Amino acid sequence: MINDTQPGCVIKFFEKKYVDKFINEGELHFSQLGYFIDLENDGDVIADAFEGSRILNLDAANSDIFVSINGKKIDFCEGDTIRIVSVPQWVREKGILSLINLDLIEDFDCIDYDDSRNQYTLKKSVINDLNRLSDNKKRIPVMIDAQKFLQKLDSNFSKYHAEFKNVHYYSDKIEENISLKEFKQKSMETLFLKRDQYAYQREARIGLKSIFETDFKRHSEPRLPSTAQINH
């Protein structure tokens, strides 16, 4: 398994019915990314409808793009943007496992230390964010020994068939969240992109690749965007 991320304090939120299965049998459930994309429409706290998407925010007033309705060209004003969202079907079908990856420096306060040990406590803001993720205590947090967990995954996945990485959070107003060149060279990167309104989740993911996938040439970007949105 490819691992470019240093695991910290790793937490997995489970629905109550899955907790015992994980603790006693080590059972984990990977979900297709499309499942989480569709969840946001139902008001779920963890889901981002733009997950796995390539986002372009175009300056409508200063670009070569135009929009017409019934043959009439729409005039744009300074500051208007056109958002193009592309979500290839093969991205929706990728399997992911979501985890919380807490950083010792960013997410903890050192409250006591001496020559032999340091004592840390979670920051209040982090506790509040974890409470949000529990979805009113419907999800149960379980702490995981990160090193042993990744070693176990390594023994079950070929190096190039799974990847562990922190999610990268990007601004809604960014011109593009991933360039076309990057998308072609590293198409799996879209699995680890999320809008910054979800940064409180401190998420890391394990993304599953198809065992038959070796490079981008197996897929192609859609010629037409999945959705387009005009913002005034």
N, C-alpha and C positions, 0 to 999 in steps of 0.2 A: 504494500500500500504506500502511495506517495504521501509524505508528511512534511509540509513546509511550515507548519505551525507548532510553536511550543505550547504544549498543554499546561494549563495551570490547575486551578480547582475546577474540575469538570462535574457538572450537574445535569441530570436528565430528568425532565418532567414527564411523568407517566399518568395516563388515566388509571383510576384505582384498580380496574380489573386486570391491568397488566403488571402491577408492581410485584406481586409474588412470583410471577413467571420469570421476571428478570432476576430477582434476588436468588431464587432457588434453582433456576435452570439456565440463567443467562440469556433468556429469549429477548430479542430486539426486533422491532418492526420498522423496516424501511418503507417510506411512502413515496409515491410518484409526486414530482414537483407540481404537477397539475392539480393535485388534491389540495395543496396549500394555496395555489392561485385562486381556486374556486372558493376556498374557505372565507376569504375576506368579504366576499359578497354576502356571507351569512353573519357578518359582524364578529368573527372570531378574532381574539386579541393577538394571536401569533402570526396571522397570515398577511401576506402582501400580494395584492392582485397583480403587481408588476414583477413578481419573482421570475427569474429566468429570462427576462425580457432584455432586448437591446433597445435603449431609449435614445431618441434624437429630439432635442428641443430647438427648433429652427426659428430664426428671427424672421417673422412673416413679412415685415415691412422692407427688409433688406436682403431678400433672397430671390432666386429665380422661380420659386414655387408660387403658383397662384391657385385660387379656388373659385369655381364658378357654380352657380345654382341656376338651373334652367337656362343655361347659356349666358347668364349675367355674371361678370367678373366681380368678385368681392374685393373691396378696397380695404387694406389693412392700415392701422395706425402704428406709430412708433411705440414699441413695447409689446405689441401683439406677438404671440408665439404659436407655432404649430408643433404639437407633440406627436411623434410617430412611434408606435410601440409594436415591435416585432417579436413574436413568440413562436418559434418553430415547434411543430408538433413533437419532434424527437426530444426537445428540451422538456416538454410537459411530461414525457414518459420516463425521464431519468429518475432513479431512486435516490432518496436522500434520508439521512438520519440527523435530526437536529439536537444539538447539545448546547449547554451554557458553558462558556470557557472564561472563568474569572481570573483576572490578572492580579498577582500579589501586590504590585506597586499601585496600580490604578484603583483596585476595588477593595483593598483592605487597609486598615490603620494598625500600625504597630503600637501596642499599648504597654508592652513591657519587654525588656531584653537584658541579657547579661552575656557573659563569655560563653555560656553553654547552649543557650536557646533564646529564641524570640517568640513572643506571643502576639498574635494578630486577631483582630475582630473585623467582621464585615462592616463596611461603611453603611450608615443609615440609608443613604440614597439607593444603595445596592439592594438592601433588604426590601425597600419599597418597590423597586423594580421587579424583584423576584415574586413579591406578593401579587403584582399585576399579572405575571406569567402563570400564576397558579389558577387564574380565572375563577376567582372567588372560592379557592380551595377545591376546585374540581380536579386539578392536576396535582400529583404528589411529587415533590422533589427528592431525588436519590443521588447522593454523592458517590462518585465513581473514582477508583484508583486509576488515574489517567494512563500511567505507564503500562500497567498490566493490561488495561483495556485495549490499548493500541497494539501491544504485543500479541494479544489474542486475535485481533482483527488481521494483523499481518500473517498469522498462521492460517487464516481462512481465505484471504484474498490475494491474488497475484498482485505484485507491485503496481502494475499499470492498470488495474481494474477497479481501484478505489482510491479516493483522495480525501485527506483530512485537512481542513483549512478554516481559518476564521472568516466569517462573512465580512465583506467590505460594504460599508454603508455610504451611499452617495446622496448628494443634494438633489431635490426635485427639480431645481433650476439649472442643473449642469447641462452643458451643450450636448454631451453624449456620455453615457455611463460606461461604454466600452467601444473602442474604435472598430471599424470594419476589419482592419488589418489584424488587431488582437483577436477579434472574434473568429477569424479564419484560422489563425495560428493556434489559439487556445480556446476552442469552443466551450470547453467545460467551465471556463471562468464565469459564465453567466449563472451557473448554479450557486455561486457564492456572492451574488450581488443583491442588495436590498436597499430600499429608500431609507434615508437617515431618520425618519420618524420612528423607525424600529430599532434604533441603535441601543435603546435601553435593554434590549434582549441579550446583548453580548454573546451573540450566537457563533458557534463553530459547527461545521457540518462535515459529514462523511458523504461524499457523492459517489455513486456507483456508475462506472462506465459499462457499456456493453462489452461482453467478452470478444465481440467481433470488431469493435471499433479501434482503429489505429490512428486515424487522423481526420481532419475536417473534410477530406474529399468524400467521405462516406455520406455526407449531408450537404445540403445547400440552403442558403438563406432564402426566405420567401421573397419573390419579386415584388409583391404588394404587402404593405404593412397590415398587421393584424387589426390595429385600430389607429385612428388619427383623431386628435383632439385640438381644437382651436381655443386658445386662452386669451382673453382680453384684459 
